[in-house]
Amino acid sequence: MILSVILNPFVEEKVNLKKFQLGGKNQFEVLSKKPGGRGINAARYIKKLGGEVTVLSIIGGKNGDFIKESLDLEKIDFDFIFSDEENPLHLEIFDEKGIETDFYEKDPVIAPIDIKNFEDKFREKVVNYETILLTDGTPNGVCRDIFKHLIQISKDKEKFVIFDAKGEMLKEGLRASPDIARIDKEDFDYLSGSNLISLIKRFKSYNDFKPEYFIITIDKGNIIFNYEDKFFNLISKEIIRDNTDKIAKDIFVASLSFYIDQGVNFFDSLKYAFYISTKSGLNEIHIPKNIVEVERDLVLREI
């Protein structure tokens, strides 16, 4: 079973706007409204793959109520801590040409008592799960080493931890040595210093706090990773059209968590996850029959 932790969920609303008139009246059509955030999206895909998953989060206000009610309707197991602060709204506006403009409501400031209650809830829940997925950013008021604490709690209970974060939260979380960390190239640049030096050289020589397995996403069809003291590059031969970077990353961490939780070894789990993330879209998951089908579509090389 998988516990997917998201500290800062939001309400994601997609809006279609025929023509934007600055200073005038604008008519729009709401295309969709749903709970958002990588931890929640990953849980959706884990369920589509056939996995058992629970989302653990902090919610508050009317948006928090909406998140809870919506996940109940989706039949996604959901546990949470209530906060006095409202979860933010993320507004995605599409014009007549399909160009997207995003507006993000300011993140809430979570009280220290709510953070303590969340850690207590996490400590209570983690014993019932084998795989822990920690994703997304954090609301204001949360200490930058929150993921470090959650990873330490998980490791003390001998759980397998998959970590997906950014910036200072990532840097601090790595100090607790998660089993797997998936990060973007820009965040590895932040961790490793000057990007004037070859990414491969920096990856091979990186000796700071790190997980057992480090996966760096260069783009949705290109990753590098380490395995058994070797370093590899994995490239997809083909990516479906409606697969955005965000969707691909959500599906990747979901699939990786699912196969790891099913007892598949890291190397094959990564290949399955990468294949599925490049062949699936927003509403459809393409599940391969076996590892042979997966390997036919991938280019794997040692670097």
C-alpha positions as CSV (number, residue, x, y, z in Angstrom):
1,M,0.0,0.0,0.0
2,I,1.1,3.5,-0.8
3,L,0.8,6.7,1.3
4,S,0.9,9.8,-0.9
5,V,1.7,12.9,1.1
6,I,0.8,16.4,-0.2
7,L,1.2,19.3,2.2
8,N,-0.1,22.1,-0.1
9,P,-3.1,20.8,-2.2
10,F,-5.0,23.3,-4.2
11,V,-8.2,23.7,-6.3
12,E,-7.4,23.6,-10.0
13,E,-9.9,25.4,-12.2
14,K,-9.5,25.5,-16.0
15,V,-11.3,28.3,-17.8
16,N,-11.9,29.0,-21.5
17,L,-11.9,32.7,-22.4
18,K,-12.9,33.7,-25.9
19,K,-11.1,37.0,-26.0
20,F,-9.4,38.9,-23.2
21,Q,-10.3,42.6,-23.0
22,L,-8.1,44.5,-20.6
23,G,-10.3,46.9,-18.5
24,G,-13.5,45.5,-20.1
25,K,-15.9,42.7,-19.5
26,N,-14.8,39.1,-20.2
27,Q,-17.0,36.1,-20.6
28,F,-15.6,32.8,-19.7
29,E,-16.6,29.1,-19.5
30,V,-15.4,26.8,-16.7
31,L,-14.0,23.7,-18.3
32,S,-13.1,21.7,-15.2
33,K,-12.6,22.1,-11.4
34,K,-10.8,19.5,-9.3
35,P,-8.3,19.0,-6.5
36,G,-4.8,19.5,-7.8
37,G,-1.2,18.9,-6.8
38,R,1.3,16.1,-7.7
39,G,0.4,14.0,-4.6
40,I,-3.2,13.9,-5.6
41,N,-2.6,13.5,-9.3
42,A,-0.2,10.6,-8.5
43,A,-2.9,8.9,-6.4
44,R,-5.4,9.1,-9.3
45,Y,-2.9,7.3,-11.6
46,I,-1.9,4.8,-9.0
47,K,-5.6,3.8,-8.7
48,K,-5.8,3.5,-12.5
49,L,-2.9,1.2,-12.4
50,G,-4.7,-1.0,-9.8
51,G,-2.7,0.1,-6.7
52,E,-3.9,0.8,-3.2
53,V,-3.2,4.4,-2.1
54,T,-4.2,6.9,0.5
55,V,-3.6,10.6,0.2
56,L,-2.6,12.5,3.4
57,S,-2.8,16.2,3.5
58,I,-3.7,19.5,5.2
59,I,-6.9,21.2,4.2
60,G,-9.0,24.2,5.3
61,G,-11.8,26.5,4.3
62,K,-14.3,26.1,1.5
63,N,-11.6,25.0,-0.9
64,G,-10.6,22.3,1.6
65,D,-14.1,21.1,1.8
66,F,-14.2,20.9,-2.0
67,I,-11.0,18.9,-2.0
68,K,-12.4,16.4,0.5
69,E,-15.8,16.1,-1.2
70,S,-14.2,15.7,-4.7
71,L,-11.8,13.0,-3.6
72,D,-14.6,11.1,-1.9
73,L,-16.6,11.2,-5.2
74,E,-13.5,9.9,-7.0
75,K,-13.3,7.1,-4.4
76,I,-9.7,8.1,-3.4
77,D,-8.9,7.2,0.2
78,F,-8.2,10.6,1.9
79,D,-7.0,11.5,5.4
80,F,-6.2,15.0,6.5
81,I,-5.6,17.6,9.2
82,F,-8.0,20.6,9.3
83,S,-6.4,24.1,9.3
84,D,-8.0,27.5,9.7
85,E,-6.4,28.6,6.5
86,E,-8.0,28.2,3.1
87,N,-6.4,26.1,0.4
88,P,-5.3,28.2,-2.6
89,L,-7.0,28.4,-6.0
90,H,-4.9,27.8,-9.2
91,L,-6.6,29.3,-12.3
92,E,-5.6,28.1,-15.8
93,I,-7.1,30.4,-18.5
94,F,-7.1,29.3,-22.1
95,D,-7.8,31.8,-24.9
96,E,-9.3,31.1,-28.4
97,K,-5.8,30.1,-29.6
98,G,-5.3,27.6,-26.8
99,I,-2.6,29.8,-25.1
100,E,-2.6,29.2,-21.4
101,T,-2.2,31.9,-18.7
102,D,-2.0,30.8,-15.1
103,F,-3.0,32.7,-11.9
104,Y,-2.0,31.3,-8.5
105,E,-3.6,32.4,-5.2
106,K,-1.1,33.1,-2.4
107,D,-0.3,30.0,-0.3
108,P,-1.8,29.9,3.2
109,V,0.2,30.3,6.4
110,I,-0.2,27.2,8.4
111,A,-0.1,27.5,12.2
112,P,2.6,25.5,14.1
113,I,0.0,23.5,16.0
114,D,-1.4,22.3,12.6
115,I,2.1,21.3,11.5
116,K,2.6,19.3,14.7
117,N,-0.8,17.6,14.3
118,F,0.1,16.7,10.8
119,E,3.4,15.1,11.8
120,D,1.6,13.2,14.6
121,K,-1.0,12.0,12.1
122,F,1.8,11.0,9.6
123,R,3.6,9.1,12.4
124,E,0.4,7.2,13.2
125,K,-0.5,6.4,9.5
126,V,3.0,5.5,8.2
127,V,3.1,2.1,10.0
128,N,0.3,0.8,7.8
129,Y,2.0,1.4,4.4
130,E,5.0,0.0,2.7
131,T,5.8,2.8,0.2
132,I,5.7,6.5,1.1
133,L,5.5,9.1,-1.7
134,L,6.4,12.6,-0.7
135,T,5.7,15.3,-3.3
136,D,5.0,19.0,-4.0
137,G,5.8,22.2,-2.3
138,T,4.7,23.4,1.1
139,P,2.5,26.1,2.4
140,N,3.9,29.1,4.3
141,G,4.8,28.5,7.9
142,V,6.2,25.0,7.4
143,C,9.9,24.7,8.3
144,R,12.1,23.9,5.4
145,D,13.2,20.6,6.9
146,I,9.7,19.2,7.1
147,F,10.4,16.5,4.5
148,K,13.6,15.6,6.4
149,H,11.5,14.8,9.4
150,L,8.9,12.8,7.4
151,I,11.6,10.8,5.7
152,Q,13.3,10.1,9.0
153,I,10.0,8.9,10.5
154,S,9.5,6.6,7.5
155,K,13.0,5.2,7.5
156,D,12.8,4.5,11.2
157,K,9.7,2.3,10.4
158,E,11.7,0.7,7.6
159,K,9.5,2.1,4.8
160,F,10.5,2.7,1.2
161,V,10.5,6.4,0.5
162,I,10.1,8.1,-2.9
163,F,10.8,11.8,-2.8
164,D,9.9,14.5,-5.4
165,A,10.5,18.1,-4.3
166,K,12.3,21.3,-5.2
167,G,14.6,24.0,-3.8
168,E,15.4,24.2,-0.1
169,M,12.8,21.5,0.7
170,L,14.6,19.1,-1.6
171,K,18.0,20.0,-0.2
172,E,17.0,19.4,3.4
173,G,15.0,16.3,2.6
174,L,18.0,14.6,0.9
175,R,19.8,14.8,4.3
176,A,17.5,12.0,5.5
177,S,18.5,9.7,2.6
178,P,15.3,8.8,0.9
179,D,15.4,5.6,-1.2
180,I,14.6,7.4,-4.5
181,A,14.6,11.1,-5.4
182,R,13.2,12.3,-8.7
183,I,14.1,15.9,-9.5
184,D,14.3,18.3,-12.5
185,K,17.5,19.2,-14.1
186,E,17.2,22.8,-12.9
187,D,17.1,21.5,-9.3
188,F,20.1,19.3,-9.8
189,D,21.9,22.5,-11.2
190,Y,20.9,24.2,-7.9
191,L,22.3,21.3,-5.8
192,S,25.5,20.7,-7.8
193,G,26.6,24.2,-8.6
194,S,27.7,25.7,-11.9
195,N,25.8,24.4,-14.9
196,L,28.9,25.3,-17.0
197,I,30.3,21.9,-16.1
198,S,28.8,18.9,-17.9
199,L,25.6,17.6,-16.3
200,I,27.0,14.0,-16.6
201,K,30.3,14.9,-14.9
202,R,28.4,16.7,-12.1
203,F,26.1,13.7,-11.7
204,K,28.9,11.2,-11.5
205,S,30.9,13.3,-9.0
206,Y,28.1,14.5,-6.8
207,N,28.9,13.5,-3.2
208,D,26.6,15.6,-1.1
209,F,23.6,14.1,0.7
210,K,21.8,11.9,-1.8
211,P,19.4,9.0,-2.1
212,E,20.2,5.5,-3.0
213,Y,18.8,6.1,-6.5
214,F,18.8,9.6,-8.0
215,I,16.6,10.2,-11.1
216,I,17.1,13.5,-13.0
217,T,14.5,14.5,-15.5
218,I,16.1,16.4,-18.4
219,D,12.8,16.5,-20.2
220,K,9.7,14.2,-20.4
221,G,11.4,11.8,-22.8
222,N,14.9,11.9,-21.4
223,I,16.2,11.0,-17.9
224,I,19.5,10.0,-16.3
225,F,19.9,7.8,-13.1
226,N,22.3,5.8,-11.1
227,Y,22.2,2.0,-10.5
228,E,24.7,-0.3,-8.9
229,D,27.6,2.2,-9.1
230,K,26.9,2.9,-12.8
231,F,25.1,5.8,-14.5
232,F,22.5,5.5,-17.3
233,N,20.6,7.6,-19.8
234,L,17.1,6.5,-20.7
235,I,15.3,8.0,-23.8
236,S,11.9,7.3,-25.2
237,K,11.6,6.7,-28.9
238,E,8.2,8.2,-29.1
239,I,6.0,10.4,-26.9
240,I,2.2,10.9,-27.4
241,R,1.0,14.4,-28.3
242,D,-1.2,15.3,-25.4
243,N,1.5,14.5,-22.8
244,T,2.7,17.7,-21.1
245,D,5.8,17.8,-18.8
246,K,3.5,18.1,-15.8
247,I,1.4,15.1,-16.7
248,A,4.4,13.0,-17.5
249,K,6.0,13.7,-14.1
250,D,2.8,13.0,-12.3
251,I,2.4,9.7,-14.1
252,F,6.1,8.8,-13.7
253,V,6.1,9.1,-9.9
254,A,2.7,7.3,-9.7
255,S,3.9,4.4,-11.8
256,L,7.3,4.2,-10.1
257,S,5.5,4.1,-6.7
258,F,3.1,1.4,-7.9
259,Y,5.7,-1.0,-9.3
260,I,8.0,-0.5,-6.3
261,D,5.1,-1.3,-4.0
262,Q,4.3,-4.4,-6.1
263,G,7.8,-5.7,-5.3
264,V,9.3,-5.1,-8.7
265,N,13.1,-4.2,-8.6
266,F,14.2,-0.6,-9.1
267,F,15.6,-1.0,-12.6
268,D,12.5,-2.6,-14.1
269,S,10.2,-0.3,-12.0
270,L,11.9,2.7,-13.5
271,K,11.6,1.4,-17.0
272,Y,7.9,0.6,-16.6
273,A,7.3,4.1,-15.1
274,F,9.2,5.9,-17.8
275,Y,7.5,4.0,-20.6
276,I,4.0,4.6,-19.1
277,S,4.7,8.3,-18.5
278,T,5.6,8.8,-22.2
279,K,2.7,6.7,-23.6
280,S,-0.1,8.0,-21.4
281,G,-2.2,11.2,-21.4
282,L,-4.4,13.1,-19.0
283,N,-7.3,10.7,-19.1
284,E,-5.8,7.4,-20.3
285,I,-3.1,5.2,-18.9
286,H,-1.2,2.9,-21.3
287,I,-0.2,-0.2,-19.3
288,P,2.4,-2.5,-21.1
289,K,1.9,-6.2,-21.1
290,N,5.5,-7.0,-20.0
291,I,9.0,-5.7,-19.7
292,V,9.8,-6.8,-23.3
293,E,7.2,-4.4,-24.7
294,V,8.7,-1.7,-22.6
295,E,12.3,-2.2,-23.6
296,R,11.4,-2.2,-27.3
297,D,10.4,1.4,-27.0
298,L,13.3,2.7,-24.9
299,V,17.0,3.5,-25.6
300,L,19.1,2.7,-22.6
301,R,22.8,3.5,-22.6
302,E,25.5,3.6,-19.9
303,I,27.1,7.0,-19.5
